[in-house]
Amino acid sequence: MQVPRKQWNAGIKPLGKLSSRFPPSWRRGAIWTAQRGASTLATRLVDSTYGIREELITRYLILAHWIVLMQTLSQTSTFPEQRGPAKKELSFAGAIFVVLLTTCSGAPLGAAPILPHLFSDHMVLQRDVGIPVWGWAVPGEPISVSLAGNLRETVTDPQGRWRVTLPAEQAGGPFVLLVKGQRTIALRDVLIGEVWVASGQSNMSYALSGATDGKEAGATADYPEIRFFTVPQKIALAPQPDTLPALWEPCRPETALRFSAVAFFFARRIHKELNVPVGIILSAWPGTAAEEWTDPDSLGREKELRPIVARWEAEPALVKTFAAGSIEFRLEFDDFELFSARNEAVTVSPLSTFASGVARTAPGGVWVYDWNEAPESAFELIAPGRSGGGFAARVAGKLDGASNSQLRASFREDGAPMDLSQFDGIQFWMRGDGQFQFQALQPSIVDADNYSVSALQATADWKQVRVWFKDLKQAGWGVVEPLAVNALTGFQIVSMTSLGDPDRPPSGLYQGMIAPLQNYRIRGAIWYQGEGNAWRAEQYRSLLPALIEGWRNGWGEKDFPFLIVQLPNQGSSPELGNSLWAELREAQLLTAKKVTNTGLAVTIDTGDPHNLHPPRKAEIGERLALWAFGTTYGKKIVYSGPLYDSAQADGNQIRIHFQSTGSGLETRGETLKGFAIAGPDRKFHWAEAHIEGESVIASSESVPHPVAVRYAWADSPECNLFNKEGLPASPFRTDDWPGASTGKR
């Protein structure tokens, strides 16, 4: 029998519960390693931590994979053939590991030096600066580190920490990085080049596979000297010394499609122009706010930012517990039915009852649970079911802020869609401790903005839940698609703790996903974020500079390059009225003007009013690269579109001056659009505008005495001012009148 990959992944889950004697960080690494099939990483992780011989770890992993496969085939509830509950422990494999650990080790525990996960095969180190290498070992242990013929030695301090700095190197490689203590770690295929951190929210993590022409770019993405390191999601209340397990990956057609699209296009351009290796450290999380990425000292120091901290301090204790770790949940489901409630008569059709202990749907589909996203939880069939016999489905365990518990049911075994237009919805019974959300699965929706209902709270006793198709709605952050009840492939139940989806702590991602990187030398950072702060755009004027300052202080570099993606056109706002997104773009523009060594990639022409995740990522990555070439790398090029400089009223017209006009201003289209002017009454009217040299002249018959001008001041403005190098002008305003976000903290 061939085992589908997701079901094989599900079968790996018991590796996370081998024995309570091993630390959680190792258990997470074991799950991650086995799921990726990366036995070489497991050898490095476990061998460096516990001093176990490499060949023994390799044999253990092979044996453990075999055992898990056998258990998966016979007992895991993911399989439709399974009857009865899944076992929660892999005691046999766990026992083997304990025997290996306690009797077969060639060295005492902790004998080998330990390196941060940023140090792996295929890593890229920053050129032309000293190269820090650090880690942990037994206190007092002599450590030597060598690279490219240079050797540095040190002794581990009383806290078990060590650090050396190798001399600066020019771009090149591959090299072998050797770290020697009581044992030796050899990291191979190490390159020296340009290293950039890419951070932000979903538009930064947006994969190349979904970008315009992304699949074509990925198919030819054979760039072995471009490498990516993706920081695993981690919330923390204190600075973490290391990331969760991850690897550097060379850019190949088989890997490129899952890389950040913006970062890929940025790295590709840098690599081609400079002809040096490029390393990208991606540390991003969809749906996050900037304060989560900002260091706590900055948040506490700035008056405008203190309300953020005060809100968190007022959160209930359980929310703070959840931020620091995980909490338990338990949800049980049974007797899924399709129902029709037409002509005042309710008729039902069984969909999935689990009565015989089989995790299937009536039309032939299967239930699947992905432990990748929630490794401390389990899906199983339990007895008895709701009626006192048979079975019910249970999802239970622990969830933390990075967990994503999704129990999916397909209607057809092959995943084909099914026409449910003769029904009005799906009903089922549930009980437990936690919350859950029902989501319909529709093939035309590819960005996870599924049709769903609001989260529901489970009850201690069995209760019937009725989900009407007419009540399903998209959240609104993805592409708007009509609900296709005649073409659904299934549904999923997203499980949550009793807290639902609580706020994450300010600085939580800085502590968990930025602080662990800050000993690693980088050239600079690219930043694509702001959507999560639009409703507090005025505050973002202080927040983004504070974030930048905190990062630079953390890295110990006063002004490393920080390149900002200005938000593109998206959404709708009142004509000639206030706009939250315009105010957020203004905050980004003001930051780029006021904070040293920052840049602004204007993207007002690349968005989609109906899509929060526009697929045109190539222009964004290329424009970020232009800023890097024109500033960081000192190339004599035009790297920015027109930026507002000043304005003067002259009778019934107003003249606007620009910087970064390049070879001159130009209009994309017959007439210049996007300018509005207002008089002393502060009422804006559309203006007639034309280019005159490096300026724009705007006027309106309705405004005899203009005092203010705005350009592209809307969520999705119609605007077309560029320079002749093809770079768009940034939206701006000359007034400082109260806007939609004024006073919001």
N, C-alpha and C positions, 0 to 999 in steps of 0.2 A: 504494500500500500504506500503510495506517495503522500508525504506529509506536507501540506501547505505551509509556507514560511511563517505566517502569523501563528498557526497552531504549534509549530515547532518552537517559536519564540515563547508562546504561552507555557510550553512544557518546561522551559528553563527556569521558570519562577521559583521552584523549590530550592534552587541554589542559594537564594537569599535567606533561607532559614536553616542553613546547615548546622549551626551551633551558636548558642548565645555567647560562647567564649570569644568569638571574633568580633572586632569593632564594626560599627555600622558602616564606616567608610570602606572597609574591605568588602563587606557584604554587598554594598551597592556596586562596587567595582566588579565583583564576581558576576552579578546579574548582567551588567553592561557588557562585560567581556564575553561571556558565553553567548549572549544574544548576537553579538557582532561576529562571533567565531574567531576572535582575535587572540589565539592562544599565545602568540608572542608577547602581547601586552600583558596578559595574565602572568606570564613567566616573569616579566620585569616587575609588575606590581607586587606580586606575592613573594617572589624571590627576594626583592629588595627589602620587603617589610619583615619577613620571617626567616630569611636565610635558607630557604628550601632549595635543593638542587634543581636546576632547570629541567633535567630529563624527568624528574619525578613529577613536577608540576605538569609537564606536557602529558605524561601518562595519566595523571589524575584527570586532566580536562577531557582527554579522549574517553576515559572510562565514565566520567560524569556525564558527558554528552550521550553516551550509549545508554546509561541508566535512565537519564531523563527521557530519551526517546522511547524507551520501553514503557516507562510510566505514562508518558503522554498517550501512546497508542492504546494502553489498557485502561487508564483511569481518569485522564484529564477531561473535565466536563466540556471543554471546547469541542470535543468530537461528538458527532451525532450518534456514534455507536455506543458511547459510554452509558452505562446503567449504574446508578448509584452515585454517592458523593465522591468528590475528588479528595485524595489524601493531601494533607497540608505539609507533610514533612518528607524529605528525601533522606531517610535515616541511613540507608545503606551507603549512599554516596557520601553522606556526612561522616559516617564512621570510617570510610576509607580515607577521607581527608584527614581526620584526626589521627589515624594511624601514621599516615605520611608525615604529618606535622610533628608528631611526638617521637617517632622511632626512626625515621629515615632521613632526617635533616643532617646535612653535612656541616652545619655551623650553628652556633647558638642563635636564639631569637634576637632579632635586631642587629645582627652582625653586619649586614650590608648597609652602605649609605643609602638614604632615601632621597629621591629627587622630586621636585614638584611635577605635576602632570604636564606642565608646559614644556618640560624637557622630555622629548621622545625622538625616535627616529624621524627623519625628514623635517626637523625643525629648521626655522630660519632665524638667525641672529642678526641684530642690527649692526650694520657696517660703520666703520669710522669712529666708534666710541668704545670705551672699555666694556667688557662683556662680563657682567656678574653671573656667577653660578653659585647656587646655594642649595641647602637641603638640611637633612637631619641624620643623626647617627648616635651611637653610644657616646655619652660624655667622655671627653678625653681621647677620643679616637683620632689618630692622624688621618688626614684626608689629602689626597693629591688630585689635581684636575689638570688635564692637558688637552690642547687643541692646536692644530696647525703648527706643531713644533714648540709651542709655548707651555711651560709648566708652572703651576702655582700650588703651594702647599699651605695647609693650616691644620688646626686642631679643634675638634668639636668642643663647644663651650659647656659649662655645667648644665645648661638647659637642653643639651642635645642638638644645638644649632651650629651650622658652619656656613661660611661664605668666603669666596675668593673672587677676585676680579682679574680676568684675563686681559691682555693688551688688545687694543683696537686692531681690527683687521679690515682689509679692503674686501670688496665684493668678490665672492668666489666659492669654491667647494667642488665636489663634496668632501667633507672632512669627517673624522671620527672623534667624538668627544668622549674622553676616558675619565671616569671618576673612580678613584681607588681608595678603599678603606681596608677593612678585613677581607672584603671581596671587591670585585671590579664590575662596574657598569659601563658598557660600551654603547653609545648612541651613534648610529651610522647615518650616512647620507645627510649630514648637517651642512646647510648652506649659510653664507653670509650675504646679506643684502638689505633691502628696505622692509621694515616691519611697521604696520599700521593697525591700530585698533579700530574696528567698525562697531558702532553701538547705536542703540535707540530702541524703537519698538517694531511693530510688524512689518512696516515697509523696508526696514533694514534687514530683517530676517527673511523677507520674501524670497523664495527660491528661484533660481535661474530657470527651472522647468516651467514656471508660470509666466515668465516675462515675454514680452513681444520679441519674437525671433529667438527666444531663449533656447529652445530645443535645437535649433540649427547651430547656435553658438556653442552649445554643449557638445554636440556631435563632433565638432572640430577642436574642442578645447584640450588639445594635447600640449600642455604647458607644464612640464615636470619641474620647472623652477618657480612656479607659483604654488604656494602651499597655504592651506587653511587650517586654523585651529578653532573649533567651535566650543565656547565655554558652556558647559551644562548649566541649566537653570538652577539657581540656588538663592534662597532668601536667608539672611542672617542678621542677627541683632548686634553682632560684634565682628570686627575684621577677621576674615578667614585666611589662614596661612597658605591655603592651596585650593584649587578648583576641584570639583568632582572629576572622576576619571574621563579623559578624552585623549585624542591623538592628533598630531599633525598629519594632514592628508595632502599628497601631491595632486595637482589639478590634472585630471585625466577625463576623457569622455564618460567613463563609468562613474566618476565622482562629482563632476562639475555641476550636474543638474540640481543637486541638493544644496549647493553653496548659495550664499546670499547673492542675489542678482546684482544689486548696486555695488557690493564689494568686488564681485567678479569683474565687472566692466571697469571699475577703477583700477584693480590690480593688473588686468590685462594691458590697459593703456600705459601704466607706469612701467611694466615689464618690457613692453615693446619699445618705448621711447628711450628708457635708460639702459636697457640690455643688462639688467641685474636681477638676481632672484628677488621675489616679493613674498612676504609672509603677511597674512591677514589673520588677526585674532578677532573673531566675531563674538561679541558679548551683547546680545540683544534679547528682548522679551516682548512679545506682542501685548498691546493694550496697557503699557506701563506709562507712568507719569515721570516727569523729569526729577521730581524730588526723591524718587526711589533710587536714582542713580547719583544723587548728590551726597557728599560726605556730611556727617552730622555736625561737625564744627561750623561749617558754612551755614547750614540751616538755622543753627542756634544763634549765630552771630548777626545775621541780617534781620532787621526789624520787620521787613515785608514778608519774611519767610517763617517767622515764629508761629503764626497761626497754623501752619502745616504741622509743626511739632506738637502744638497744643491739642490739635484734633486727635493725633495718635495717642497722646497721653491720656485722653479721655475715653479711649476705647476700653471695652470690658476686658477683664483679665483673661478670659478664654480666647479672645482674639489675639492677644499678645502671646499666649501659649502656643497657638496655632502658627504664629509667625516664627517662633523659635524652634518648632519641631513639628510633630504630627499628632493628630488626635483620632480616636476610634470612630467608626461608623458601621452600621449594619442595615442593609436594605433587602427585603425579600419580596418576590413577585410571583404571581401565579395566575392561571386562567385568563390568558390574553384572548380577546375576541374582537372581530370586526362587527360593527353594529350599524343598522339602518333604522332611523326613526322617522319614517315618512308616513303620511296619512294616519298619524297618531298611533301607529303600531310599531313597536320595537322588535326587530328581528336580529338575530345574532348568528355569526358563523365562527366556529372555533378557529383560533389562529395558532396558539401554543399553550398546552396545558401541563407539560412535563409529567403527566400522570404515570407514564411507564418508565420514567427515568431517562428519557431521551431528550436531548437539547436540540430539538428541531422545530421548525414551523410547519404548519399543515400543508402549505403549497410545496414543501420540499427544501426550504432554506435552513440555515444553521445559525446558532448563537455563537458569537465570538467575543472573547474578552482579551484585551491587549495589556499584558502586565508591564510592557515597556514603560507605559506612562504612569503607572501606579504600582510600583514593585512591592509595596507592603500590603497589598490587598489581594483578594482571591475571589474567583467566581466558581460556584459549585452548586450541585443539586442536593437538596437536603430532604430528609423524610421526617415526619409526614408533610404532605402539602396542605393547602388551606382546608380541604374537605376532610382531613383526618387520615387520608390514605395517599398513596403515590408520593410525588415529590413537588417541591417548589424551588425556584431559583433564588440564590442568595449571592449578593456581592457584599463583602465585609472585609474589615482589616483596619488599616490606618491610612490617612491621607495627610499630606503636607501641602504647602502653598504651591509647589511645583507639580503636584500630582494631577493627572487627568484621567479619571475613571470613566470608561465608556464601554457599556455592554451593548453590542450590536446584534440585531437580528435581520437576516436577509429573507426575502420572500421566496426567492428561487435559489437553488443550490449553485447555479452558475452566476448569480448576482444580477440576472436580467430584471428589468422593471416589470411591474405588475399593475394592471388597471383596477383601481379601487373606486372608480367613480360611482359604482352602485351602492357604496357604503357612505356613511356620514362620519365615521371615526373609528377609533380603537379604544376599547375599555379593558381594564385589568384590575387585579386586586394587589394590594401592597400593604406592608407593615414594616416597622423597624425604627431605627434611630438615625436620622439624617435627613437630607433633602435630595431631591432628584429633579431632573428636567427631561421631558420627552421631546425628541427631535425626529422629524421625518427626514429620510434620506432620499435626495433627488439628484439624479446624475448631472443635471444641468447646473447645479450649484457646486462649484469646485473650490470655494474659499472658506468653507465651514460655516458660512452664515446661513445655517439650516433653518427651515421653518420649524418653529417650536412654540411651546407654551411656557409661561413663567414657572420658575422653580416651585415645587410643592414640598410641603413638610410631611414626612412620614409620621404615622401614628403607631402607637404600641399594638393596637389590635388591627386585624384585617379590615381594610376599607377599600371600596371600589372607586377607581378613578376612571372618569370618562373624558377622553380627549376628542373634541370635535375638530374635524378638518377645517371648518370655517374659522376656528379660533387660532389656528396656527399663523405665526407671523415671523418675519425675519427681524433680526436685531437692528439691521439698518447700516452696519458697518461694512458690508460686502456689496457685491453686485446685486442689484434688485432683479429678481426673477419671479415670474408668476408661479404660484403653486400649481404643480402638475399632479393632481391626484390620480390621473390615469397613467402615470409613469414613475411610480415610486419603487425603489429597490428594497426598501426596508425601513427600519427605524433604529434609534439608539436611545439608551437611557444613560444620562450623565449623572453619576452619583457624586454627592457632596456630603460633607459633615453637617451637623446640625447648624453650623454657622452659615451655611450657604457659600457664597463667594465674598468673603469679607475683604476689606481694604488691606493692602499690604503695607508694611511699615515704611515710613520715609527712611531713606538710606539703606533699606534692606538689600537692594541689588548692588549698591555700591560696596557694601560689606561682603556680600557673597560672590560677586562676579567681577568687580573691578579691583578691590583691594588685593586679591591674590595675584594680580598681574603686575603690580607696581614695582617689583624688583627687576622686572624684565624690561630691557631697554627697547624703546620704540622710536620711530621717527615722528609720529603724530597720530591724530584720531580723526575719523570721519563720523558724523553724527546726523542721523535721520530720525527725528522725534519732534513732537509738538502737538500731535492730534489729541493726546491724552491730557493736555493742559490748555486747550483752546478756550474753555470756559473761564479760565483765569489768566487770559493772555497778558493783561497788564502786569500781573505778578511775575510773568515769565521774563520781563525785562530785567528783573533782579535775579531770578532763579537760574537762568542759563549762564550768565556770567559767574555766578557763585559755583555752579557745577564745574565750569571750566577751570576756575581758580583752584578748587579742591582737587581736581584730577592732577593739575600741574604740580601742586604741592605734594600730593601723594607719590608722584613719580620723581619728585625732587628736581624738576625741570621747570623753570619759571615761565617759559613761553613756547612750549612745543606747539607745532601747528595744530589747530583745531578747526576743521572744515565742516560747515553747517549746510545741510540741505534745507532750503526754504520750502515750506509746504506748497504743494501744487494746488491747482484749482480742484475743488471738490465741494459738493453740497449746494445749498441754495440759501440766499439771504434776501431781505427786502431791497427792492430797487432803490438805489441812492440812499440806503439806510445804513445802520451799523452792521458790522460783520465781525464775528469772533475770529474767524480764520484770517481775515485781513489784519486784525489787531495782533494775532500771533505772528504772522509774517513780519509785521512791523517790529515786534520784539526781537525777532531773529536778525532783521536788518540793523537795528540799533546796536545789538551785541557785536555784529561783525564790524561796525564802524568804531565802536568804543573800546573793545577788548583787543589787545595787541596780538598780532599773528593769528588772526582768525580769518576765515573766508566764508563766502556765501554763494552756493550754487543755486541760482534762481531757476525754478521749475514750473512757473505759472502756466506754461504752454504744454505740459506733459501729462496733466491729470485727466480726470473723468468726473463730471458732476455727479454721476451715479455710482461711483466706485471709490471707496476709501483706499483701495489697494490697486492703483492704476498700474498696468503691466509695462508701461514704457520706462524701463529702468536703465537702458543703455545710455540715453542722454544724460541721466543723472550721474551715473558713474563717470562718464566722460567729462562732464562739467566739473566734478570734484577733482578729477585728474588735472584739468586745465589750471585750477587754482593752485594745485601742488606744484605744477611746472613753473607757473609764473611767480610764485612766492618762495616756497621751500627750496626748489631746485634752481631758481635764478634764471629761468629761460626768458628771453625777451619776446613775449607773446601777449596777445590780448586774451585775458583769461576770465574777464567778467563782462556781464552785460551792463547797460547803462544804470547808474545809481544816482538817485536824487542828490543834488548839491545845494541849490538855493532857488528862491523864487522872488520876483518883484512884480507888484501890480503897477500897471501903466494905463490909467484911464479905465476903459471898460474891458481890458484884457490883462492877462497875467503871463509873464515869461518865466519858464522853468528851465534851470541850468542843470546839466548832468555831468557826472564823472564817468570814466570808463566808456567813452563813446567809441573807442577804437578808430576804425577808418571812417566813422560817421554814423549818424542815426538813419534809420530807415523804417518804413511801414510795411508790414506784411498784409497787403490788401490795398484797395484803392484809397480808403480814407483812414485817418488815424482815429482809433477808438479807445475808450476806457477812461477819458478825462472828464471830471466833473468839477465845477467851481461853485462857491457860495459867497454871498455878501455878508454884511453885519448881522443879518437875521439868521444866519447859520443854516439856511435851507439850500441844499445842493441841487444843481440843475446840470443836465448833460451839456458839455461844452463842445464847440467846434474847435478842433485843434489841428495844427500843421507844424511841420519841422522847419526850422530856420537856423541853419548852421548846426551848432551843437546844443541848440535850445529847442524848446517846444513853446508855441504861442497858443493859449487857450482863451476862449471868450464865449459868452452867451448873451443873447438879447434879454434874457430874464434876470441877468445879474449886471447892473450898470456899474457897480463898484465892488469888484471881487476882492476878497480878503483871504481866501483859502482855496486850495486846489487838492484834489485827490486823484490818484491813478490806480486803476484795477482794484478798487476798494469794494470787494464783495467776496463771498465764498468761492464762487466760480465766475469770475469777471470775463467779459468780452474785451480783450485788450490785444494790441498788436504792435507795440513799439519794441524795436530791436536795434542792435548795432549791425554794421555790415558784415561782421564776423559771424552773425547768426545767433547771437546770445540775447535773450530777452531782458527787458528792463524790469527791475524789481518794483512791485507795488509800493506805494508810499502815500503819505499825506503831509500837508504843511501845517495843519492845525493840531492842537492838543486838546480838543474838546472831549468831554466825557463820552465814552463808548459803551459797547455792550458788556465789557468785562470790568469796567471801572469799579474799584473798591472791592472786587471779589478776591478773597484770599484763601 
